[in-house]
């Protein structure tokens, strides 16, 4: 059963299910443009796939363990799996309902989804030609009687299980055969646009295109009847990293990525109308056990593809474009390096353009004043301008060091590729500290004549993410902060040398200790009658020590305002424990990703931004950095981001530990306030005012 109010710490993975449900709610929200709602359905589905590959895989391994010393953890895992499966089944029914509703709404907008039985003659001719010219050769069936374990196949796509039947006469039983077709989504996409007719756009799932073409695919076999049912399965994505091998880190990760292909299946989602005989054949081949998830659904699976649903030229069914803003101070002829040396600078993407960061790297790559560049990279864009600028710097004689995290989940292969290319260009590539993921977002630029600069961010240096993730970046030449950033790189490159940090909060060193101490300071100040509050914007809060300390703060009367996008282990409203805690979660057009900490500190506020969430993995098992912010203008921006997020009554939800995820919409007498929209309008106005000031100079 689901956690009740008497439980004061929600299991991490149950809280994640609540978070993902908030995304499903946004897909139901009729105030959201129709095609954007389809996108949220895709995000919900994609998130769920990754959750099962990673978190449910971990829970399943624990649940299946027979180690007596792990009895409590095993029981917890089994209870959590039951709760998750219950929630998953409930949410899946709602998901299928929403898919049906959105399909009807698309039709009203003259975008019609058709299947293989709804085609007119012209459309049938188009499909046959499309098969001959494109699909033929990419839909090769495998007889299930000959197939090896399906677990050896990829789980990043969908399959059609095909039942073929031939009748002899009424006195004999029909002959049956079963086959498997992998739907070539990676080659052709999931949706095929048919010719427009009468101003109506016709869209067809590629699955249905294949269904229509089954007689053409099986033309060489003597069967009369074909039926196909979709299914997908999810495998354990944990990699087997051979730490005993003498091979280098890069080679061991390469081998581990290959080992992921052999992960055990732990979830299957299938068409509920699949015949029992065909279903049994599939299940037998996958070898699922009692802890694994089987979920019957509708005709179509792998709804993550809805993120790429054709827009049919209907911009009116999407959010209006918010073009990333170019800051006037960076648009002139002055050096960014000099501007940062004069005063701390601040970027808030995607409101502000990430191109400014690229501009900084490109300038550093050619500046004769720059001696060396060091940066951390966690995830990289497909055609990374960041890497191109770093390669240019190396070719221009700069000493360039890149700390790249090879174990960034699902980006391992991409990071290996980039590592090799950077090495070939003369960059010193460092793979971090054994056993500690390097998750910090740092840049350090060493300048001749002193006054080095540093950048500390909340998100990856990734052009793609910077268009859809909200992240903050501090650009500073403050000597103490810059020196600490340089020391982080020394720690990563030589982890056995002692190092202390005066300004930065660094994990796994002292970050958690410092965070708990700052919360304790608020408790102490409140008890002494001083002003006390905590304002935090973060992705996840699951560390139990931090949760308990926040409960202590609430009990003492400290006002605690939290913006939490994802996992949240806390329960609000518990009498005598969490009455002074308010938690909001925002789901909107941008994914909320920035981490901002604000502590009252007796009126002398303390501000931090950085890479760390409040989870055990971030505080104890990764190299993370939070940097203090002293510039008054930047501090004002950070407070605005947090406070406006708490005011959001259009895209904000109440996160209280129940999983109900209540909207704020409809609050009587309240002015509509959508924080992302207000922030964009505010920044756009700022840019206009600065441009006008420059033109009047």
KAPEKA-V479384 format. One record per backbone hydrogen bond with DSSP energy under -1.0 kcal/mol. CO is the residue of the C=O (numbers start at 0). NH is the residue of the N-H. E is the energy in kcal/mol with one decimal. If there is no record, write none. Layout:
co=CO nh=NH e=E
co=CO nh=NH e=E
This chain:
co=3 nh=6 e=-1.8
co=10 nh=14 e=-2.5
co=11 nh=15 e=-1.6
co=12 nh=16 e=-1.4
co=13 nh=17 e=-1.7
co=14 nh=18 e=-2.0
co=15 nh=19 e=-2.7
co=16 nh=20 e=-1.8
co=17 nh=21 e=-1.2
co=19 nh=23 e=-1.6
co=20 nh=24 e=-2.4
co=21 nh=25 e=-1.6
co=22 nh=26 e=-1.4
co=28 nh=31 e=-1.8
co=32 nh=36 e=-1.9
co=33 nh=37 e=-1.6
co=34 nh=38 e=-1.6
co=35 nh=39 e=-2.0
co=36 nh=40 e=-1.7
co=37 nh=41 e=-2.0
co=38 nh=42 e=-2.3
co=39 nh=43 e=-2.6
co=40 nh=44 e=-2.2
co=41 nh=45 e=-2.7
co=42 nh=46 e=-2.8
co=43 nh=47 e=-1.9
co=44 nh=48 e=-2.0
co=45 nh=49 e=-2.0
co=46 nh=50 e=-2.5
co=47 nh=51 e=-2.3
co=48 nh=52 e=-2.2
co=49 nh=53 e=-2.0
co=50 nh=54 e=-1.0
co=50 nh=55 e=-2.1
co=52 nh=236 e=-2.7
co=53 nh=57 e=-1.8
co=54 nh=58 e=-2.6
co=55 nh=59 e=-2.6
co=56 nh=60 e=-2.2
co=57 nh=61 e=-2.0
co=58 nh=62 e=-2.9
co=59 nh=63 e=-2.1
co=61 nh=64 e=-1.4
co=66 nh=69 e=-1.6
co=67 nh=70 e=-1.5
co=69 nh=73 e=-2.8
co=70 nh=74 e=-2.3
co=71 nh=75 e=-2.3
co=72 nh=76 e=-2.6
co=73 nh=77 e=-2.3
co=74 nh=78 e=-2.2
co=75 nh=79 e=-2.6
co=76 nh=80 e=-2.5
co=77 nh=81 e=-1.7
co=78 nh=82 e=-2.1
co=79 nh=83 e=-2.8
co=80 nh=84 e=-2.7
co=81 nh=85 e=-2.0
co=82 nh=86 e=-2.6
co=83 nh=87 e=-3.1
co=84 nh=88 e=-2.2
co=85 nh=89 e=-2.0
co=86 nh=90 e=-3.2
co=87 nh=91 e=-2.3
co=88 nh=92 e=-1.6
co=89 nh=93 e=-1.5
co=90 nh=94 e=-2.8
co=91 nh=95 e=-2.6
co=92 nh=96 e=-1.8
co=93 nh=97 e=-2.6
co=94 nh=98 e=-2.4
co=95 nh=99 e=-1.9
co=96 nh=100 e=-2.2
co=97 nh=101 e=-2.9
co=98 nh=102 e=-2.1
co=99 nh=103 e=-1.7
co=100 nh=104 e=-2.2
co=101 nh=105 e=-2.4
co=102 nh=106 e=-1.7
co=103 nh=107 e=-1.5
co=104 nh=108 e=-1.0
co=105 nh=110 e=-2.3
co=106 nh=109 e=-1.7
co=109 nh=200 e=-2.8
co=111 nh=202 e=-2.7
co=114 nh=117 e=-1.7
co=119 nh=123 e=-2.5
co=120 nh=124 e=-2.3
co=121 nh=125 e=-2.0
co=122 nh=126 e=-2.4
co=123 nh=127 e=-2.4
co=124 nh=128 e=-2.1
co=125 nh=129 e=-2.4
co=126 nh=130 e=-2.5
co=127 nh=131 e=-2.2
co=128 nh=132 e=-2.5
co=129 nh=133 e=-2.3
co=129 nh=134 e=-1.3
co=130 nh=135 e=-3.1
co=134 nh=137 e=-2.9
co=141 nh=179 e=-2.3
co=142 nh=145 e=-1.4
co=142 nh=146 e=-1.4
co=148 nh=151 e=-1.8
co=149 nh=152 e=-2.3
co=157 nh=182 e=-2.1
co=158 nh=230 e=-2.0
co=159 nh=180 e=-2.3
co=160 nh=228 e=-2.2
co=161 nh=178 e=-2.4
co=162 nh=226 e=-1.7
co=163 nh=176 e=-2.0
co=164 nh=223 e=-1.9
co=164 nh=224 e=-2.1
co=165 nh=174 e=-3.0
co=168 nh=171 e=-1.3
co=174 nh=165 e=-2.1
co=176 nh=163 e=-3.0
co=177 nh=143 e=-2.2
co=178 nh=161 e=-2.9
co=179 nh=141 e=-2.2
co=180 nh=159 e=-2.8
co=182 nh=184 e=-2.6
co=183 nh=187 e=-2.2
co=184 nh=188 e=-2.9
co=189 nh=205 e=-3.0
co=191 nh=203 e=-2.3
co=196 nh=199 e=-2.0
co=199 nh=196 e=-2.0
co=200 nh=111 e=-3.3
co=201 nh=193 e=-2.8
co=202 nh=113 e=-2.4
co=203 nh=191 e=-3.0
co=204 nh=208 e=-1.6
co=205 nh=209 e=-2.1
co=206 nh=210 e=-2.2
co=207 nh=211 e=-2.4
co=208 nh=212 e=-1.5
co=210 nh=213 e=-1.2
co=212 nh=216 e=-2.4
co=213 nh=217 e=-2.7
co=217 nh=220 e=-1.7
co=220 nh=222 e=-1.6
co=224 nh=164 e=-2.2
co=226 nh=162 e=-3.0
co=228 nh=160 e=-3.2
co=229 nh=270 e=-2.0
co=230 nh=158 e=-2.6
co=231 nh=268 e=-2.5
co=233 nh=265 e=-3.0
co=233 nh=266 e=-1.1
co=238 nh=240 e=-1.0
co=240 nh=242 e=-1.4
co=247 nh=251 e=-2.4
co=248 nh=252 e=-2.4
co=249 nh=253 e=-2.2
co=250 nh=254 e=-2.2
co=251 nh=255 e=-2.1
co=252 nh=256 e=-2.5
co=253 nh=257 e=-1.6
co=254 nh=258 e=-1.7
co=255 nh=259 e=-1.1
co=257 nh=260 e=-1.2
co=258 nh=261 e=-1.6
co=259 nh=262 e=-1.9
co=263 nh=235 e=-2.3
co=265 nh=292 e=-2.4
co=266 nh=233 e=-2.4
co=267 nh=294 e=-2.6
co=268 nh=231 e=-2.3
co=269 nh=296 e=-3.3
co=270 nh=273 e=-2.1
co=274 nh=278 e=-2.6
co=275 nh=279 e=-2.6
co=276 nh=280 e=-1.5
co=277 nh=281 e=-2.0
co=278 nh=282 e=-2.6
co=279 nh=283 e=-2.5
co=280 nh=284 e=-1.7
co=281 nh=285 e=-1.9
co=282 nh=286 e=-1.6
co=288 nh=291 e=-1.7
co=292 nh=267 e=-2.4
co=294 nh=269 e=-2.1
co=296 nh=271 e=-2.5
co=301 nh=304 e=-1.7
co=302 nh=305 e=-2.0
co=303 nh=306 e=-1.9
co=304 nh=307 e=-2.1
co=305 nh=308 e=-1.5
co=310 nh=313 e=-2.9
co=312 nh=314 e=-1.2
co=313 nh=316 e=-1.8
co=314 nh=317 e=-1.5
co=316 nh=34 e=-1.8
co=324 nh=352 e=-2.6
co=326 nh=329 e=-1.6
co=327 nh=330 e=-1.2
co=334 nh=338 e=-2.1
co=335 nh=339 e=-2.6
co=336 nh=340 e=-1.7
co=337 nh=341 e=-1.8
co=338 nh=342 e=-1.8
co=344 nh=474 e=-2.8
co=346 nh=472 e=-2.2
co=347 nh=351 e=-2.7
co=348 nh=470 e=-2.3
co=350 nh=324 e=-3.4
co=352 nh=355 e=-1.3
co=353 nh=356 e=-1.2
co=353 nh=357 e=-1.5
co=354 nh=358 e=-2.8
co=355 nh=359 e=-1.8
co=356 nh=360 e=-2.2
co=357 nh=361 e=-2.8
co=358 nh=362 e=-2.1
co=359 nh=363 e=-2.5
co=360 nh=364 e=-2.0
co=362 nh=366 e=-1.7
co=366 nh=369 e=-1.2
co=368 nh=447 e=-3.1
co=370 nh=398 e=-2.0
co=371 nh=445 e=-2.6
co=372 nh=400 e=-2.7
co=373 nh=443 e=-3.0
co=374 nh=402 e=-2.9
co=376 nh=404 e=-2.1
co=383 nh=387 e=-1.8
co=384 nh=388 e=-2.3
co=385 nh=389 e=-1.9
co=386 nh=390 e=-2.7
co=387 nh=391 e=-2.2
co=388 nh=392 e=-2.1
co=389 nh=393 e=-2.2
co=390 nh=394 e=-2.5
co=391 nh=395 e=-1.4
co=392 nh=397 e=-2.4
co=393 nh=396 e=-1.5
co=398 nh=372 e=-2.6
co=399 nh=427 e=-2.7
co=400 nh=374 e=-1.9
co=401 nh=429 e=-3.0
co=402 nh=376 e=-3.0
co=404 nh=407 e=-1.2
co=407 nh=410 e=-2.6
co=410 nh=414 e=-2.6
co=411 nh=415 e=-2.3
co=412 nh=416 e=-2.1
co=413 nh=417 e=-2.4
co=414 nh=418 e=-2.3
co=415 nh=419 e=-2.1
co=416 nh=420 e=-1.9
co=417 nh=421 e=-2.8
co=418 nh=422 e=-2.4
co=419 nh=423 e=-2.3
co=420 nh=424 e=-1.2
co=421 nh=426 e=-2.4
co=422 nh=425 e=-1.8
co=427 nh=401 e=-2.5
co=429 nh=403 e=-2.2
co=432 nh=435 e=-2.4
co=436 nh=622 e=-3.1
co=440 nh=456 e=-2.5
co=441 nh=375 e=-2.0
co=442 nh=454 e=-2.3
co=443 nh=373 e=-2.6
co=444 nh=452 e=-1.9
co=445 nh=370 e=-2.8
co=445 nh=371 e=-1.0
co=446 nh=449 e=-1.2
co=452 nh=444 e=-2.6
co=453 nh=475 e=-2.9
co=454 nh=442 e=-1.9
co=455 nh=473 e=-2.7
co=459 nh=461 e=-2.2
co=461 nh=465 e=-2.3
co=463 nh=466 e=-1.5
co=464 nh=467 e=-1.6
co=464 nh=468 e=-3.4
co=467 nh=590 e=-3.1
co=469 nh=592 e=-1.0
co=470 nh=348 e=-1.8
co=471 nh=457 e=-1.9
co=472 nh=346 e=-2.0
co=473 nh=455 e=-2.2
co=474 nh=344 e=-2.8
co=475 nh=453 e=-2.7
co=477 nh=481 e=-2.7
co=478 nh=482 e=-2.5
co=479 nh=483 e=-1.8
co=480 nh=484 e=-2.4
co=481 nh=485 e=-2.2
co=482 nh=486 e=-1.8
co=483 nh=487 e=-1.7
co=484 nh=488 e=-1.6
co=485 nh=489 e=-1.7
co=486 nh=490 e=-2.5
co=487 nh=491 e=-2.3
co=488 nh=492 e=-2.5
co=489 nh=493 e=-2.7
co=493 nh=496 e=-1.8
co=504 nh=625 e=-2.4
co=505 nh=509 e=-1.9
co=505 nh=510 e=-1.6
co=506 nh=623 e=-1.2
co=509 nh=513 e=-2.5
co=510 nh=514 e=-2.6
co=511 nh=515 e=-2.6
co=512 nh=516 e=-1.9
co=513 nh=517 e=-2.2
co=514 nh=518 e=-2.1
co=515 nh=519 e=-2.2
co=516 nh=520 e=-2.1
co=517 nh=521 e=-1.5
co=518 nh=522 e=-1.8
co=519 nh=523 e=-2.7
co=520 nh=524 e=-2.7
co=521 nh=525 e=-2.2
co=522 nh=526 e=-2.1
co=523 nh=527 e=-1.3
co=524 nh=529 e=-2.9
co=525 nh=528 e=-1.7
co=531 nh=558 e=-1.3
co=532 nh=599 e=-2.3
co=533 nh=560 e=-2.8
co=534 nh=597 e=-2.1
co=535 nh=562 e=-3.0
co=536 nh=595 e=-2.8
co=537 nh=564 e=-1.6
co=538 nh=565 e=-3.1
co=539 nh=613 e=-2.0
co=540 nh=568 e=-2.9
co=542 nh=546 e=-2.5
co=543 nh=547 e=-2.7
co=544 nh=548 e=-1.9
co=545 nh=549 e=-2.4
co=546 nh=550 e=-2.1
co=547 nh=551 e=-2.2
co=548 nh=552 e=-2.1
co=549 nh=553 e=-2.3
co=550 nh=554 e=-2.6
co=551 nh=555 e=-1.8
co=552 nh=557 e=-2.6
co=553 nh=556 e=-1.4
co=558 nh=533 e=-2.5
co=559 nh=581 e=-2.6
co=560 nh=535 e=-2.4
co=561 nh=583 e=-2.6
co=562 nh=537 e=-2.9
co=566 nh=540 e=-2.5
co=568 nh=9 e=-2.9
co=573 nh=576 e=-2.4
co=573 nh=577 e=-2.4
co=577 nh=572 e=-1.6
co=577 nh=580 e=-1.4
co=579 nh=559 e=-2.6
co=581 nh=561 e=-2.9
co=582 nh=654 e=-2.5
co=583 nh=563 e=-2.5
co=584 nh=652 e=-2.1
co=590 nh=469 e=-2.6
co=594 nh=609 e=-1.1
co=595 nh=536 e=-2.8
co=596 nh=607 e=-2.1
co=597 nh=534 e=-2.7
co=598 nh=605 e=-2.5
co=600 nh=603 e=-1.5
co=602 nh=604 e=-1.0
co=605 nh=598 e=-2.4
co=606 nh=628 e=-1.8
co=607 nh=596 e=-2.6
co=608 nh=626 e=-3.5
co=612 nh=614 e=-1.4
co=613 nh=541 e=-2.8
co=613 nh=542 e=-2.4
co=614 nh=618 e=-2.5
co=615 nh=619 e=-2.5
co=620 nh=436 e=-1.1
co=622 nh=438 e=-1.6
co=622 nh=439 e=-1.4
co=623 nh=506 e=-1.9
co=624 nh=610 e=-2.1
co=625 nh=504 e=-2.9
co=626 nh=608 e=-2.0
co=630 nh=634 e=-2.6
co=631 nh=635 e=-2.2
co=632 nh=636 e=-1.6
co=633 nh=637 e=-2.3
co=634 nh=638 e=-2.4
co=635 nh=639 e=-2.0
co=636 nh=640 e=-2.2
co=637 nh=641 e=-1.9
co=638 nh=642 e=-3.0
co=639 nh=643 e=-2.7
co=640 nh=644 e=-1.5
co=641 nh=645 e=-1.9
co=642 nh=646 e=-1.1
co=650 nh=586 e=-1.9
co=651 nh=663 e=-1.0
co=652 nh=584 e=-1.9
co=661 nh=653 e=-2.4
co=663 nh=666 e=-1.2
co=666 nh=669 e=-2.0
co=672 nh=648 e=-1.9
co=673 nh=677 e=-2.4
co=674 nh=678 e=-2.6
co=675 nh=679 e=-2.3
co=676 nh=680 e=-2.4
co=677 nh=681 e=-2.4
co=678 nh=682 e=-2.8
co=679 nh=683 e=-2.7
co=680 nh=684 e=-2.1
co=681 nh=685 e=-2.2
co=682 nh=686 e=-2.4
co=683 nh=687 e=-2.2
co=684 nh=688 e=-2.5
co=685 nh=689 e=-2.3
co=686 nh=690 e=-2.5
co=687 nh=691 e=-2.4
co=688 nh=692 e=-2.3
co=689 nh=693 e=-2.2
co=690 nh=694 e=-2.2
co=691 nh=695 e=-1.4
